[in-house]
Amino acid sequence: MRQALIKYNTVDAGILTETDQGTYIFDYLPAYIERYPNQFITFQMPVGKHGYQSKRLFPFFDGLIPEGWLLNIATDSWKINQNDRMGLLLACCQNCIGAVSVHPLKQNENE
């Protein structure tokens, strides 16, 4: 299982999880839901207490991953397969363009 802390600007917004079965789950953090109930990460995932689940990486997060020559540099530098979308997200998206950033979590860090 791999997890990432999703930040909106500098605010901790939610947790993205890739399970060992390959399912992706996104949950907004309770503090974020309470403080920013209308500040969603993407239109497809409004802020709410229910989680979002998908068999593929959510399109919004997949869109944060570099493309083209920059993707080639990332995969060559970090030895990550281009099909390992969560691995690329964790490696490349801590400082991406826009308000959302992705920060790797160790398994016990969010408990």
Legacy VTK file of the C-alpha trace (Angstrom):
# vtk DataFile Version 3.0
C-alpha trace
ASCII
DATASET POLYDATA
POINTS 111 float
0.000 0.000 0.000
1.260 3.448 -0.934
-0.164 6.715 0.307
0.200 10.403 -0.423
-0.816 13.530 1.428
-2.627 15.843 -0.970
-2.212 19.531 -0.249
-4.230 22.418 -1.613
-1.765 25.307 -1.569
-0.180 24.736 1.863
-3.241 23.146 3.500
-3.448 19.377 4.057
-6.547 18.420 2.072
-6.706 14.636 1.836
-5.079 11.231 1.560
-4.661 9.328 -1.684
-4.134 5.586 -1.214
-3.159 2.869 -3.652
-4.135 -0.437 -2.066
-2.215 -3.678 -2.519
-5.041 -4.793 -4.836
-4.436 -1.790 -7.128
-7.516 0.189 -6.106
-7.219 3.938 -5.539
-9.001 5.709 -2.702
-9.147 9.445 -2.020
-10.479 10.805 1.265
-10.644 14.428 2.333
-9.270 15.017 5.833
-11.907 15.837 8.506
-10.244 19.177 9.357
-10.281 20.162 5.675
-13.947 19.198 5.315
-14.843 21.322 8.319
-12.765 24.358 7.392
-13.068 24.338 3.576
-16.372 22.611 2.689
-16.574 24.319 -0.732
-12.911 24.210 -1.778
-12.747 20.956 -3.735
-9.634 19.540 -5.393
-11.518 18.853 -8.631
-15.138 19.153 -9.777
-15.376 15.356 -9.973
-14.538 15.063 -6.254
-16.516 17.589 -4.202
-15.577 17.932 -0.551
-17.426 15.397 1.561
-17.064 12.782 4.266
-17.493 9.900 1.820
-14.381 8.655 0.072
-13.816 8.207 -3.628
-12.702 4.864 -5.039
-11.478 3.844 -8.488
-9.786 0.911 -10.189
-7.515 3.418 -11.966
-5.672 6.484 -10.754
-8.176 9.341 -10.720
-7.844 11.406 -13.932
-7.127 14.610 -12.000
-4.111 13.087 -10.254
-2.941 11.330 -13.416
-2.987 14.727 -15.120
-0.404 16.039 -12.640
2.204 13.557 -13.890
4.678 15.017 -16.394
4.466 14.067 -20.051
6.818 13.800 -23.005
10.515 14.502 -22.539
10.031 15.430 -18.874
8.364 12.063 -18.225
11.316 10.348 -19.930
13.760 12.195 -17.671
11.740 11.257 -14.576
11.442 7.581 -15.488
15.142 7.334 -16.384
16.358 9.250 -13.301
14.218 7.438 -10.734
14.026 4.099 -12.579
10.224 4.152 -12.479
8.137 2.332 -15.052
5.905 4.725 -17.053
2.930 2.499 -16.156
3.548 2.963 -12.407
1.330 6.027 -12.175
1.307 6.195 -8.353
5.100 5.888 -8.276
5.426 8.733 -10.764
2.909 10.831 -8.849
4.840 10.331 -5.604
8.205 11.048 -7.235
7.333 14.003 -9.466
4.422 15.949 -8.011
5.578 17.498 -4.757
6.090 20.835 -6.455
3.866 20.848 -9.524
2.265 23.802 -11.259
-1.026 24.807 -9.691
-2.518 24.675 -6.224
-2.373 20.914 -5.652
0.738 19.024 -4.573
1.376 15.382 -3.698
3.618 14.347 -0.786
4.596 10.746 -0.061
3.446 9.316 3.268
5.054 6.489 5.142
2.470 3.892 6.195
2.235 4.989 9.839
2.689 8.727 9.250
-1.026 9.536 8.898
-2.152 7.603 11.966
LINES 1 112
111 0 1 2 3 4 5 6 7 8 9 10 11 12 13 14 15 16 17 18 19 20 21 22 23 24 25 26 27 28 29 30 31 32 33 34 35 36 37 38 39 40 41 42 43 44 45 46 47 48 49 50 51 52 53 54 55 56 57 58 59 60 61 62 63 64 65 66 67 68 69 70 71 72 73 74 75 76 77 78 79 80 81 82 83 84 85 86 87 88 89 90 91 92 93 94 95 96 97 98 99 100 101 102 103 104 105 106 107 108 109 110
